[in-house]
């Protein structure tokens, strides 16, 4: 039986985007609607929270220290000493940032969505280390999980949640040249949200309103279902020693009543082997 533990009772409104910072040996994630970035060291339990002043969809480590952040009004970066500057400042009323991930080439893929989840109101952007912007996908609704195949760095996995699909994106010269369905989630299983790719090339998906994780083989077959003690898991990432522990962020937003573990950081010990993540090169 799979063991699920509470790594940290974080009480996030909308926890999202866990990422293992290999250099600092810590887990980073955000509370989107709480405007907070978390940092957690599982070795000693040290936990830090930073208020970034506006809704934040994702925070990822930078190669030179500090963080790159996908904020409501654009993409910015924090230096190791806390100094902040915009890489791409593009505020749009009614729109916010959502999930993001660092590509193998050190660029940031950053998603957006409308607060009202209006169809086609979001996009997926590629932010180069120098701040150059390429629009990878337009007219997405809830831009979510992003990851890359370990066997083929030109193949990315991507979720636009209302489609109930995980798609593959073929990338050439920093642009999407092909998009294909990879796996479809049945309506009764919830909506696909954040994802992680493991060392075997399998894709783990957190299922919003589904209370579970799915693991898909590289061929797109559903190989495993893992129930969770929360209704709204949002994303997952491998971390800890050997990248063998699977961390899961969760949400309590809009739930009727108080879900006891909603908003906590969960961990599934020894669930496999993850992949070292790239740091943003800018």
Secondary structure, DSSP 8 states (H G I E B T S, - for coil): ----EEEE----SBEEEEEEETTTTEEEEEETTTTEEEEEETTTTEEEEEE-SS-EEEEEEBTTSSEEEEETTEEEEE-TTS-EEEEEE---TTEEEEEEEE-TTS-EEEEEEETT--TT-EEEEEE-TTS-EEEEEEEESBEEEEEE-SS-TTEEEEEEGGGTEEEEEEEETTEEEEEEEEEE--GGG-EEEEEEEBTTS-EEEEEETTTEEEEE-TTS-EEEEEE-SSSBEEEEEEESGGG-EEEEEEB-TT-SS--TTTT-EEEETT---B-----B--
